Amino acid sequence: MKFTDFKFKSYINDTLEAIGFTQPTEVQEKLIPIVLSGRDLIGESKTGSGKTHTFLLPILQSIDPEKAEVQAVITAPSRELATQIYHAAQEFTKFNPALRISNYVGGTDKARQIKKLEQNQPHLVIGTPGRIHDLIGSNALLVHTAHTFVVDEADMTLDMGFLTDVDRIASSFGKHVQMLVFSATIPQKLQPFLKKYLHHPLMEKIANHAVIADTIENWLLSTKGVSRNELLLKITKIINPYMCMIFANTKDRVDEIHQFLSSNGLKIAKIHGDIPPRERKRIMNSIKNLDYQYVVATDIAARGIDIEGVSHIINDEIPKDLTFFVHRVGRSGRNGLIGTAITLYAPSDDAAIREIEKMNVTFEPKAIKNGEIVASYDRDRRENRTKKQDELSTTTRGALAKAKKRKHVKPGYKRAIKWAVEEENKQKRRAARNKNNRKKRESKKQTF
């Protein structure tokens, strides 16, 4: 299937061709016709699946530039994500200059935005819930005319405490507004909002054939007995990435990593919630200009921020919410490019790693030797060895343990132990054969 099969307006097709979009992704192919039909929709899909254009293209198709009113509103939980959607939408104004698209996020000049709104209303509103709600409350932004409302990254919106603002925005629309909710997951706490505003929504979950792209290698590096900062420094000296994102669980840890690696000569930027909006905007522009080779960030950057050319991901820690592991690693290996995700782990992380493995993620154990990252042993080797010993009787295991502890043993003692182990295994095999033969005989008797 091609984008031209959707019969979009000519300026949309011209823009798609100009930006190199020819074939829709799975989520786009499945959901765009639903959005075009006008139905309310709950779309659940993984990060990087192309859902931005899934709702953006039908919205642009429905906008009438001759109407000087708001026709669609899109909310996103972070400034960076909202700005990213805004830039994607702005691409289409090159072939249709009559389109008015505005981005309203916190940390920008609210008074100036209000003054501009007094002159004219945008056709498409994109922004963070707090700022959009403020502008509506000031009677500057008139959204009652909108026919479409999109809540992007709904689970993240909930986690960051913005659902109340989204609720208030939703109450500003008319009864017949189309509601589109997109999210990587649909948590239970989101259900009251969905029931309140969506009318007979179609729920579509795009199955993850591979949670992590096939082009990404997932490496595990143990931190046992090693300073995490020193280990990070060693890794950076080995991998020489095109662009590497390092993820930490807290703002303080981001600051610590940034300070340590900066002091060791690395060009590294940091992103987290305490950095002022203007500074974050400057940092993002510098990252896009490749002024930095490394970016250290909290999980807020794992959702929505699209940094091109990320070749490596380093998880300084496994995230508390394991779903963020996918979002972190998903920053790499995009558009078929090869990526490497390196996860640092301690023995206490074993249960979390097993949970991630249940998500069809395969880890490769690695270690640093002689300035190189090399294949290492399976972290389960001790458990597997224990299982083999558990197959022996208590008496034999005890004898083996004593033999290992004794410095001096009688001649032939170890040979006797070895013979005992072999004899025990023979008896087990013999018992298994006899049991199998009995089953066969009983089966024959029943037949006759």
Secondary structure per residue as TSV (DSSP state, phi and psi in degrees):
chain	resnum	aa	ss	phi	psi
A	1	M	-	360.0	147.1
A	2	K	-	-121.4	160.3
A	3	F	G	-61.5	-30.1
A	4	T	G	-64.3	-20.4
A	5	D	G	-68.6	-18.0
A	6	F	G	-79.6	-9.5
A	7	K	-	60.6	43.5
A	8	F	-	-69.9	165.3
A	9	K	-	-60.8	154.7
A	10	S	H	-59.6	-37.5
A	11	Y	H	-68.1	-29.8
A	12	I	H	-69.1	-46.6
A	13	N	H	-62.8	-38.9
A	14	D	H	-63.6	-40.9
A	15	T	H	-66.7	-44.8
A	16	L	H	-59.3	-39.6
A	17	E	H	-66.8	-40.0
A	18	A	H	-66.3	-34.4
A	19	I	T	-93.1	5.0
A	20	G	T	82.6	21.3
A	21	F	-	-95.1	114.5
A	22	T	-	-116.5	-44.0
A	23	Q	S	-114.6	134.3
A	24	P	-	-71.6	152.7
A	25	T	-	-75.5	174.8
A	26	E	H	-59.3	-44.9
A	27	V	H	-66.6	-36.7
A	28	Q	H	-68.0	-44.4
A	29	E	H	-61.8	-36.6
A	30	K	H	-83.5	-37.5
A	31	L	H	-98.4	-26.2
A	32	I	H	-57.0	-44.6
A	33	P	H	-60.8	-33.9
A	34	I	H	-67.4	-44.4
A	35	V	H	-64.5	-41.0
A	36	L	H	-62.6	-28.2
A	37	S	H	-73.8	-15.7
A	38	G	T	93.7	2.0
A	39	R	-	-75.4	151.0
A	40	D	-	-69.2	145.6
A	41	L	E	-143.3	139.4
A	42	I	E	-115.5	109.6
A	43	G	E	-107.0	119.2
A	44	E	E	-109.4	115.4
A	45	S	-	-151.7	158.0
A	46	K	-	-72.2	162.2
A	47	T	T	-64.2	144.7
A	48	G	T	78.4	15.1
A	49	S	S	-88.4	-7.0
A	50	G	S	93.1	23.7
A	51	K	H	-72.3	-20.6
A	52	T	H	-57.4	-49.5
A	53	H	H	-75.5	-16.0
A	54	T	H	-62.0	-40.8
A	55	F	H	-96.0	-26.7
A	56	L	H	-68.4	-43.3
A	57	L	H	-64.5	-48.0
A	58	P	H	-62.8	-34.6
A	59	I	H	-62.9	-47.3
A	60	L	H	-63.2	-35.0
A	61	Q	H	-62.4	-34.5
A	62	S	H	-89.4	-13.7
A	63	I	-	-74.6	133.3
A	64	D	-	-106.5	105.5
A	65	P	T	-61.4	-19.9
A	66	E	T	-75.8	-17.6
A	67	K	S	-89.1	118.4
A	68	A	-	-85.5	63.1
A	69	E	S	-150.7	161.6
A	70	V	-	-70.4	128.4
A	71	Q	-	-117.9	-14.8
A	72	A	E	-157.3	146.6
A	73	V	E	-130.5	134.0
A	74	I	E	-125.4	125.6
A	75	T	E	-108.9	146.6
A	76	A	-	-138.0	146.2
A	77	P	S	-76.1	-12.5
A	78	S	S	-130.9	154.7
A	79	R	H	-60.5	-41.5
A	80	E	H	-63.9	-43.4
A	81	L	H	-67.0	-42.3
A	82	A	H	-60.9	-42.8
A	83	T	H	-66.6	-35.6
A	84	Q	H	-64.5	-43.9
A	85	I	H	-63.7	-41.0
A	86	Y	H	-59.1	-46.4
A	87	H	H	-63.1	-37.8
A	88	A	H	-64.0	-39.6
A	89	A	H	-70.6	-37.0
A	90	Q	H	-61.1	-26.5
A	91	E	G	-55.1	-32.5
A	92	F	G	-80.6	-14.5
A	93	T	G	-74.4	-16.8
A	94	K	G	-65.2	-31.8
A	95	F	T	-102.9	-4.4
A	96	N	-	-146.6	78.6
A	97	P	T	-62.0	-16.0
A	98	A	T	-73.1	-15.6
A	99	L	-	-69.1	131.5
A	100	R	-	-112.2	114.6
A	101	I	E	-123.0	128.9
A	102	S	E	-122.8	145.7
A	103	N	E	-115.8	118.6
A	104	Y	E	-118.2	109.9
A	105	V	-	-133.1	160.0
A	106	G	T	-64.2	154.7
A	107	G	T	86.0	1.8
A	108	T	S	-109.4	172.7
A	109	D	-	-75.9	99.9
A	110	K	H	-66.6	-42.2
A	111	A	H	-60.3	-40.6
A	112	R	H	-66.5	-38.4
A	113	Q	H	-65.1	-41.5
A	114	I	H	-63.1	-42.7
A	115	K	H	-62.5	-39.6
A	116	K	H	-69.5	-34.7
A	117	L	H	-68.4	-25.2
A	118	E	H	-66.6	-26.7
A	119	Q	H	-83.1	-44.6
A	120	N	-	-160.9	156.2
A	121	Q	-	-97.9	142.8
A	122	P	-	-74.7	156.4
A	123	H	S	-76.6	-38.5
A	124	L	E	-126.0	125.9
A	125	V	E	-107.1	128.8
A	126	I	E	-129.9	136.7
A	127	G	E	173.7	-176.3
A	128	T	-	-84.3	149.5
A	129	P	H	-56.6	-41.4
A	130	G	H	-61.1	-48.8
A	131	R	H	-69.7	-40.6
A	132	I	H	-62.3	-43.3
A	133	H	H	-63.2	-39.8
A	134	D	H	-59.7	-44.2
A	135	L	H	-68.3	-35.1
A	136	I	H	-67.6	-43.2
A	137	G	H	-63.9	-26.5
A	138	S	T	-84.1	2.4
A	139	N	T	59.2	25.8
A	140	A	-	-93.9	-44.0
A	141	L	S	-97.2	119.1
A	142	L	-	-104.0	99.8
A	143	V	-	-102.6	-0.3
A	144	H	T	-63.6	-17.1
A	145	T	T	-86.2	-7.9
A	146	A	-	-67.6	142.8
A	147	H	S	-106.3	-8.4
A	148	T	E	-139.4	135.5
A	149	F	E	-129.8	123.8
A	150	V	E	-113.4	128.5
A	151	V	E	-108.4	104.7
A	152	D	-	-93.4	147.5
A	153	E	S	50.7	57.9
A	154	A	H	-62.5	-37.7
A	155	D	H	-66.7	-36.8
A	156	M	H	-70.2	-36.3
A	157	T	H	-59.2	-42.3
A	158	L	H	-65.8	-47.7
A	159	D	H	-61.2	-33.5
A	160	M	T	-89.7	2.9
A	161	G	T	80.4	21.5
A	162	F	-	-99.6	1.9
A	163	L	H	-65.7	-30.0
A	164	T	H	-62.3	-43.4
A	165	D	H	-64.5	-40.0
A	166	V	H	-64.0	-39.4
A	167	D	H	-59.5	-45.1
A	168	R	H	-66.3	-37.5
A	169	I	H	-64.6	-45.3
A	170	A	H	-59.9	-33.6
A	171	S	T	-72.5	-9.2
A	172	S	T	-86.6	-10.6
A	173	F	S	-88.6	167.5
A	174	G	-	-74.3	176.3
A	175	K	T	-69.6	-25.7
A	176	H	T	-103.3	22.0
A	177	V	-	-73.2	139.1
A	178	Q	E	-80.7	127.1
A	179	M	E	-106.6	126.7
A	180	L	E	-123.6	119.9
A	181	V	E	-117.5	122.9
A	182	F	E	-118.8	139.0
A	183	S	E	-160.9	151.7
A	184	A	S	-74.1	-33.0
A	185	T	-	-139.3	160.4
A	186	I	-	-118.7	88.1
A	187	P	-	-68.9	157.9
A	188	Q	G	-59.5	-37.2
A	189	K	G	-67.1	-11.5
A	190	L	G	-86.6	-17.0
A	191	Q	H	-58.7	-43.7
A	192	P	H	-57.0	-40.2
A	193	F	H	-64.2	-44.6
A	194	L	H	-62.6	-42.4
A	195	K	H	-68.3	-31.3
A	196	K	H	-71.7	-38.9
A	197	Y	H	-113.5	-22.8
A	198	L	-	-94.6	135.0
A	199	H	S	-106.0	112.3
A	200	H	S	44.8	55.0
A	201	P	-	-69.7	149.9
A	202	L	E	-88.3	126.1
A	203	M	E	-101.7	121.5
A	204	E	E	-125.7	123.2
A	205	K	E	-112.7	118.2
A	206	I	-	-84.8	111.9
A	207	A	-	-61.5	138.9
A	208	N	-	-87.9	100.6
A	209	H	S	-63.9	-36.1
A	210	A	-	-140.2	115.4
A	211	V	S	-58.9	-42.5
A	212	I	S	-109.6	137.7
A	213	A	-	-55.1	143.2
A	214	D	T	-62.6	-18.8
A	215	T	T	-84.3	-0.7
A	216	I	E	-103.6	129.9
A	217	E	E	-94.5	135.1
A	218	N	E	-109.6	113.2
A	219	W	E	-106.1	146.7
A	220	L	E	-115.1	128.8
A	221	L	E	-124.4	124.4
A	222	S	E	-76.3	140.7
A	223	T	-	-101.7	6.3
A	224	K	T	-58.2	119.9
A	225	G	T	73.5	14.0
A	226	V	S	-129.3	142.4
A	227	S	-	-70.1	129.0
A	228	R	H	-60.3	-41.4
A	229	N	H	-60.7	-45.7
A	230	E	H	-65.5	-37.1
A	231	L	H	-65.9	-41.5
A	232	L	H	-60.1	-42.7
A	233	L	H	-62.8	-42.5
A	234	K	H	-61.2	-43.0
A	235	I	H	-61.9	-44.9
A	236	T	H	-62.6	-32.5
A	237	K	H	-72.3	-22.6
A	238	I	H	-90.9	-43.8
A	239	I	H	-79.5	-31.0
A	240	N	-	44.0	67.0
A	241	P	-	-77.7	161.7
A	242	Y	S	-71.1	-48.1
A	243	M	S	-152.4	130.3
A	244	C	E	-125.1	131.5
A	245	M	E	-107.2	128.3
A	246	I	E	-108.7	126.1
A	247	F	E	-109.6	133.3
A	248	A	-	-126.0	161.3
A	249	N	S	-84.1	-21.4
A	250	T	S	-132.3	159.7
A	251	K	H	-64.5	-39.7
A	252	D	H	-61.6	-40.1
A	253	R	H	-69.3	-36.2
A	254	V	H	-59.6	-46.7
A	255	D	H	-60.5	-40.8
A	256	E	H	-65.6	-45.8
A	257	I	H	-62.9	-44.4
A	258	H	H	-59.3	-46.4
A	259	Q	H	-64.1	-43.7
A	260	F	H	-67.0	-48.2
A	261	L	H	-71.7	-33.9
A	262	S	H	-62.8	-42.2
A	263	S	H	-67.4	-15.9
A	264	N	T	-101.9	18.8
A	265	G	T	88.5	8.5
A	266	L	-	-86.1	143.1
A	267	K	-	-84.7	97.8
A	268	I	E	-133.7	134.2
A	269	A	E	-105.4	160.3
A	270	K	E	-130.1	145.0
A	271	I	E	-135.4	122.6
A	272	H	-	-159.1	176.1
A	273	G	T	-64.2	-21.5
A	274	D	T	-86.4	-4.8
A	275	I	S	-81.0	128.0
A	276	P	-	-55.5	146.0
A	277	P	H	-51.8	-45.2
A	278	R	H	-65.0	-37.5
A	279	E	H	-67.9	-39.5
A	280	R	H	-63.1	-39.7
A	281	K	H	-64.5	-42.3
A	282	R	H	-63.3	-41.6
A	283	I	H	-63.6	-44.2
A	284	M	H	-61.5	-40.2
A	285	N	H	-64.3	-39.5
A	286	S	H	-66.7	-37.3
A	287	I	H	-64.0	-44.7
A	288	K	H	-64.3	-29.3
A	289	N	T	-84.0	5.2
A	290	L	T	62.1	33.5
A	291	D	-	-75.2	-18.2
A	292	Y	-	-121.9	146.7
A	293	Q	S	-99.2	-19.0
A	294	Y	E	-131.1	146.5
A	295	V	E	-133.4	125.1
A	296	V	E	-109.0	132.7
A	297	A	E	-150.7	160.9
A	298	T	-	-85.5	178.3
A	299	D	G	-67.1	-15.5
A	300	I	G	-59.0	-28.6
A	301	A	G	-82.7	-12.8
A	302	A	T	-77.5	-18.5
A	303	R	S	-112.4	117.2
A	304	G	S	96.3	-37.6
A	305	I	-	-75.7	119.0
A	306	D	-	-107.1	97.2
A	307	I	-	-98.8	119.4
A	308	E	T	-71.9	146.5
A	309	G	T	76.3	24.5
A	310	V	-	-73.3	112.7
A	311	S	-	-93.4	-26.4
A	312	H	E	-135.7	144.6
A	313	I	E	-122.3	135.7
A	314	I	E	-123.0	121.1
A	315	N	E	-92.3	103.8
A	316	D	S	-61.7	-33.2
A	317	E	S	-143.3	157.7
A	318	I	-	-74.5	132.1
A	319	P	-	-64.2	149.0
A	320	K	S	-62.4	-42.9
A	321	D	S	-92.4	109.4
A	322	L	T	-64.5	-20.6
A	323	T	H	-64.0	-25.2
A	324	F	H	-70.0	-19.1
A	325	F	H	-58.5	-44.2
A	326	V	H	-63.9	-42.7
A	327	H	H	-65.7	-39.1
A	328	R	H	-62.4	-55.8
A	329	V	H	-64.4	-29.4
A	330	G	T	-67.4	-8.2
A	331	R	T	-70.0	-19.8
A	332	S	S	-108.6	170.7
A	333	G	S	65.5	29.1
A	334	R	G	-86.5	154.8
A	335	N	G	53.6	36.5
A	336	G	G	79.7	2.8
A	337	L	-	-78.8	154.6
A	338	I	-	-79.7	139.5
A	339	G	E	-139.2	159.6
A	340	T	E	-132.0	127.0
A	341	A	E	-112.5	123.2
A	342	I	E	-111.7	120.5
A	343	T	E	-112.0	122.7
A	344	L	E	-86.5	135.7
A	345	Y	E	-142.2	151.0
A	346	A	-	-108.7	164.3
A	347	P	G	-53.9	-31.4
A	348	S	G	-70.2	-10.8
A	349	D	G	-89.6	1.5
A	350	D	H	-57.5	-43.5
A	351	A	H	-62.9	-40.8
A	352	A	H	-64.8	-40.0
A	353	I	H	-63.1	-40.5
A	354	R	H	-64.5	-35.8
A	355	E	H	-66.7	-39.5
A	356	I	H	-65.6	-38.7
A	357	E	H	-63.0	-28.7
A	358	K	T	-67.8	-16.3
A	359	M	T	-89.2	21.0
A	360	N	T	65.6	32.1
A	361	V	-	-99.7	127.2
A	362	T	-	-107.2	122.4
A	363	F	E	-97.7	146.5
A	364	E	E	-111.1	117.7
A	365	P	E	-67.6	133.2
A	366	K	E	-132.6	162.2
A	367	A	E	-147.5	159.8
A	368	I	E	-101.5	121.1
A	369	K	E	-138.3	129.0
A	370	N	T	53.1	41.3
A	371	G	T	74.3	18.7
A	372	E	E	-134.0	152.7
A	373	I	E	-93.0	117.0
A	374	V	E	-123.4	163.4
A	375	A	E	-62.8	142.3
A	376	S	-	-124.5	-177.0
A	377	Y	-	-77.0	158.8
A	378	D	-	-67.3	132.0
A	379	R	T	-65.4	-14.5
A	380	D	T	-92.4	8.5
A	381	R	H	-59.5	-38.5
A	382	R	H	-65.6	-41.5
A	383	E	H	-65.5	-41.3
A	384	N	H	-64.9	-38.4
A	385	R	H	-66.0	-39.2
A	386	T	H	-64.3	-38.5
A	387	K	H	-62.4	-40.4
A	388	K	H	-63.4	-39.4
A	389	Q	H	-68.5	-34.2
A	390	D	H	-63.7	-21.4
A	391	E	T	-70.7	-20.3
A	392	L	S	-82.8	160.3
A	393	S	-	-69.8	161.9
A	394	T	H	-59.7	-40.6
A	395	T	H	-62.3	-46.8
A	396	T	H	-67.5	-41.4
A	397	R	H	-61.0	-40.4
A	398	G	H	-62.5	-41.8
A	399	A	H	-64.0	-40.1
A	400	L	H	-62.7	-43.0
A	401	A	H	-62.7	-42.0
A	402	K	H	-64.7	-39.7
A	403	A	H	-62.9	-35.6
A	404	K	H	-71.0	-36.1
A	405	K	H	-75.2	-34.6
A	406	R	-	-70.3	131.5
A	407	K	S	-77.5	-37.1
A	408	H	S	-125.4	126.3
A	409	V	-	-126.8	158.2
A	410	K	-	-66.5	149.2
A	411	P	T	-55.3	134.7
A	412	G	T	82.7	-2.5
A	413	Y	H	-66.2	-46.8
A	414	K	H	-65.9	-34.1
A	415	R	H	-65.5	-37.0
A	416	A	H	-67.7	-39.8
A	417	I	H	-62.8	-44.5
A	418	K	H	-59.5	-42.5
A	419	W	H	-63.9	-38.8
A	420	A	H	-63.4	-40.4
A	421	V	H	-63.6	-45.8
A	422	E	H	-63.0	-42.3
A	423	E	H	-64.1	-41.0
A	424	E	H	-63.1	-41.5
A	425	N	H	-65.8	-37.8
A	426	K	H	-61.4	-43.5
A	427	Q	H	-62.7	-39.0
A	428	K	H	-65.9	-40.5
A	429	R	H	-66.9	-39.8
A	430	R	H	-63.9	-42.2
A	431	A	H	-64.6	-37.7
A	432	A	H	-66.2	-40.0
A	433	R	H	-65.3	-43.3
A	434	N	H	-62.6	-40.3
A	435	K	H	-63.3	-40.8
A	436	N	H	-66.7	-40.2
A	437	N	H	-65.6	-38.3
A	438	R	H	-62.5	-41.3
A	439	K	H	-61.8	-39.5
A	440	K	H	-65.0	-42.7
A	441	R	H	-64.8	-42.9
A	442	E	H	-63.3	-35.6
A	443	S	H	-66.3	-38.0
A	444	K	H	-66.5	-40.3
A	445	K	H	-61.8	-41.9
A	446	Q	H	-66.0	-32.6
A	447	T	H	-66.3	-41.6
A	448	F	-	-79.5	360.0
